[in-house]
């Protein structure tokens, strides 16, 4: 029961990032890239504090100057830039679905490119997930999901997929995440300036960004690393299927977002396809998707 509660709390934290991001950005309480920078900085500080509590050196010179840290920061910046800019136009649940689907599909395709064995059910699951995403974002009756925002969220998912693949061999994942957040904070600054961000922020928006960074990201990732060794790889992958569902339901309840049949059917196809792929995948340790 304790493990179930901890895993449930972790998935709620992952979904909260989409809710908090949409509430702040879509609600006009903060510009997109400014939200991303506040989230990264507060997340970096929280992760560094958690590392210090565990006796780990998060921002040592050696760790900061590692090429892996620079690449990890760059991938995290791609994730954050796409995430925040997309939530100017996407609902929280739909954004989480596109993000999560892209992450899982990109990692599956990477494994395929590296020569990992693929079963017929895995291939069918990947195709089903892709078709589900296409169905959700395809224009209907002259109107549909904003294409540019969908592509930005897909780029965000690609960034997180790359980030997850880069971090699979980290010996101290919490410390590695802390330094990646620090580098990404620095890299996000020019992105914010180029996008004209950082000029539109309310106290409420800053609070939402800090909650997303320090609580949902920093503490959420720390909790995930604590429970991950207690989960089988297939279970660790499967429980993450709940994140878009939580985000869709929370978006409807907290933000008043509509849940249409198109979103329901598309979500079922995406999550069902991913479930087929991950449940039939070789048993290996998986990194968190969100």
C-alpha positions in Angstrom: 0.0 0.0 0.0 2.8 2.4 0.8 4.5 1.8 -2.6 1.1 2.3 -4.3 0.6 5.7 -2.5 4.1 6.9 -3.4 3.8 5.9 -7.0 0.4 7.6 -7.2 1.8 10.8 -5.7 4.6 10.7 -8.2 2.2 10.4 -11.2 0.2 13.3 -9.7 3.4 15.4 -9.6 4.2 14.7 -13.2 0.6 15.6 -14.3 0.7 18.7 -12.2 3.4 20.2 -14.5 0.9 20.3 -17.3 -1.9 21.7 -15.1 0.4 24.4 -13.6 1.9 25.3 -16.9 -1.4 25.7 -18.7 -2.9 27.6 -15.7 -0.1 30.1 -15.7 0.6 30.5 -19.4 -2.9 29.9 -20.8 -4.4 32.0 -18.1 -2.2 34.9 -18.9 -0.5 35.1 -15.5 3.0 34.7 -17.0 4.6 34.6 -20.5 5.6 31.2 -21.7 9.4 31.3 -21.7 9.5 33.3 -18.4 7.5 30.5 -16.8 10.0 28.0 -18.2 13.0 29.9 -16.7 11.3 30.2 -13.3 10.5 26.5 -13.3 14.1 25.5 -14.2 15.7 27.8 -11.7 13.4 26.7 -8.8 13.8 23.1 -9.8 17.6 23.4 -9.9 17.6 24.9 -6.4 15.3 22.3 -5.0 17.3 19.4 -6.5 20.6 20.9 -5.2 19.0 21.1 -1.7 17.9 17.5 -1.9 21.4 16.5 -3.1 22.9 18.3 -0.1 20.6 16.6 2.3 21.8 13.2 0.8 25.5 14.2 1.0 25.9 14.5 -2.8 27.8 17.3 -4.6 25.3 18.5 -7.2 27.2 21.4 -8.8 30.8 20.3 -8.5 33.2 21.7 -11.2 33.9 18.2 -12.5 30.2 17.4 -12.9 29.3 20.8 -14.4 32.0 20.5 -17.1 31.1 17.0 -18.2 30.0 16.8 -21.9 27.1 14.7 -20.8 25.9 17.5 -18.5 26.0 20.0 -21.4 24.1 17.7 -23.7 21.6 16.9 -21.0 21.1 20.6 -20.4 20.5 21.2 -24.1 17.9 18.4 -24.3 16.2 19.7 -21.2 16.1 23.2 -22.8 14.4 21.8 -25.9 11.8 20.1 -23.7 11.2 23.2 -21.7 11.0 25.6 -24.6 8.6 23.5 -26.5 6.5 22.7 -23.4 6.0 26.3 -22.4 5.4 27.8 -25.9 2.9 25.0 -26.8 0.8 25.6 -23.7 0.0 29.1 -25.0 -2.6 27.3 -27.2 -3.0 23.7 -26.0 -5.2 22.4 -23.2 -3.4 20.7 -20.4 -4.6 17.2 -21.1 -4.1 17.3 -24.8 -0.6 18.7 -24.3 0.3 16.0 -21.9 -1.0 13.4 -24.3 1.1 14.7 -27.2 4.1 15.1 -24.9 3.9 11.6 -23.4 3.1 9.9 -26.7 6.0 11.5 -28.4 8.4 10.6 -25.6 7.5 6.9 -25.6 7.3 6.6 -29.4 10.7 8.4 -29.9 12.4 6.1 -27.3 10.8 3.0 -29.0 12.1 4.1 -32.4 15.5 4.8 -31.0 15.6 1.2 -29.6 14.5 0.0 -33.0 17.3 2.0 -34.7 19.8 0.5 -32.3 18.8 -3.0 -33.3 16.7 -4.0 -30.3 14.4 -6.9 -31.1 10.8 -5.9 -31.9 7.8 -8.2 -31.7 4.8 -7.9 -33.9 2.7 -6.6 -31.0 5.3 -3.9 -30.2 5.2 -2.7 -33.8 1.4 -2.7 -33.9 1.4 -0.8 -30.7 3.7 1.9 -32.0 1.6 2.3 -35.2 -1.6 2.4 -33.1 -0.1 5.1 -30.9 1.0 7.2 -33.9 -2.4 6.9 -35.5 -4.1 7.9 -32.2 -2.0 11.1 -32.0 -2.7 11.9 -35.7 -6.4 11.4 -35.1 -6.4 13.8 -32.1 -4.6 16.6 -33.8 -6.1 16.2 -37.3 -8.4 19.2 -38.2 -12.0 18.3 -38.0 -15.0 20.4 -39.5 -12.7 23.2 -40.5 -11.1 23.5 -37.0 -8.7 21.5 -35.0 -5.8 21.5 -32.7 -3.3 24.3 -33.5 -0.7 22.6 -35.7 2.2 24.9 -34.6 1.5 24.3 -30.9 1.2 20.5 -31.5 4.6 20.5 -33.3 6.2 22.5 -30.4 4.9 19.9 -27.9 6.1 17.1 -30.1 9.5 18.8 -30.1 9.3 19.0 -26.3 8.6 15.3 -26.2 11.5 14.6 -28.4 13.7 16.7 -26.1 12.6 14.7 -23.1 13.1 11.5 -24.9 16.7 12.4 -25.7 17.2 13.6 -22.2 16.0 10.3 -20.8 18.2 8.3 -23.1 21.2 10.5 -22.2 20.7 9.9 -18.5 20.2 6.2 -18.5 23.7 5.5 -17.3 23.9 8.1 -14.6 25.3 6.7 -11.4 23.8 9.5 -9.3 20.6 10.4 -11.2 19.5 13.0 -8.7 22.8 14.9 -8.8 22.9 14.6 -12.6 19.4 16.0 -12.9 20.3 18.9 -10.6 23.3 19.9 -12.8 21.2 19.5 -16.0 18.6 21.8 -14.5 21.3 24.3 -13.8 22.7 24.2 -17.3 19.3 24.4 -18.8 18.5 27.5 -16.7 21.4 29.2 -18.3 20.5 28.0 -21.8 16.9 29.0 -21.4 17.8 32.7 -20.7 18.7 33.5 -24.4 15.6 31.6 -25.5 13.5 33.8 -23.3 15.2 37.0 -24.5 14.7 36.0 -28.2 11.1 35.2 -27.6 10.5 38.5 -25.9 9.6 36.8 -22.6 10.3 37.7 -19.0 8.3 40.9 -19.1 4.8 39.6 -18.3 4.5 38.0 -14.9 2.2 38.3 -12.0 2.8 37.1 -8.4 0.3 34.3 -9.0 2.1 33.2 -12.2 5.5 33.1 -10.4 4.0 31.0 -7.6 2.6 28.5 -10.2 6.1 28.4 -11.9 7.9 27.8 -8.6 5.4 25.1 -7.6 6.0 23.4 -11.0 9.8 23.6 -10.6 10.4 23.0 -6.9 7.5 20.7 -6.1 6.2 18.9 -9.2 9.6 18.7 -10.9 12.3 18.7 -8.2 10.5 16.8 -5.4 8.5 14.7 -8.0 11.7 13.5 -9.7 13.3 12.8 -6.3 10.3 10.7 -5.3 10.4 8.8 -8.6 14.0 7.9 -8.2 13.2 6.6 -4.7 10.3 4.3 -5.8 11.8 3.2 -9.2 14.1 0.5 -7.8 11.0 -1.1 -6.2 9.2 -1.4 -9.6 9.6 -3.9 -12.4 10.6 -2.2 -15.6 7.3 -3.0 -17.3 5.4 -1.7 -14.3 7.5 1.5 -14.3 6.6 2.1 -17.9 3.0 1.2 -17.5 2.2 3.4 -14.5 3.3 6.4 -16.6 0.3 5.8 -18.9 -1.8 7.4 -16.1 -0.1 10.8 -16.5 -2.1 12.0 -19.6 -5.3 10.6 -18.1 -4.8 12.5 -14.8 -3.9 15.7 -16.7 -7.1 15.4 -18.9 -9.4 14.9 -15.9 -7.7 17.5 -13.8 -7.8 20.0 -16.7 -11.5 19.5 -17.0 -12.1 19.8 -13.3 -9.7 22.6 -12.4 -9.4 24.6 -15.7 -12.8 23.9 -17.2 -11.3 22.3 -20.3 -13.7 20.3 -22.6 -13.3 16.5 -23.0 -14.7 15.5 -26.4 -15.2 12.1 -27.9 -12.3 12.8 -30.3 -9.9 13.3 -27.4 -11.3 10.2 -25.6 -10.9 7.9 -28.6 -7.5 9.3 -29.5 -6.2 9.0 -26.0 -7.4 5.4 -25.8 -5.6 4.6 -29.0 -2.3 6.4 -28.0 -2.2 4.9 -24.5 -3.3 1.4 -25.6 -0.7 1.4 -28.3 2.1 2.5 -25.9 0.9 -0.2 -23.4 1.3 -2.9 -26.1 4.8 -1.6 -26.9 6.1 -1.3 -23.4 4.6 -4.4 -22.0 6.1 -6.5 -24.7 9.5 -4.7 -24.6 12.6 -6.4 -23.2 12.8 -6.1 -19.5 15.2 -3.2 -18.7 15.3 -0.2 -16.4 13.4 2.7 -17.7 13.9 6.4 -17.0 10.9 8.7 -16.1 9.1 10.3 -19.1 7.8 13.5 -17.3 
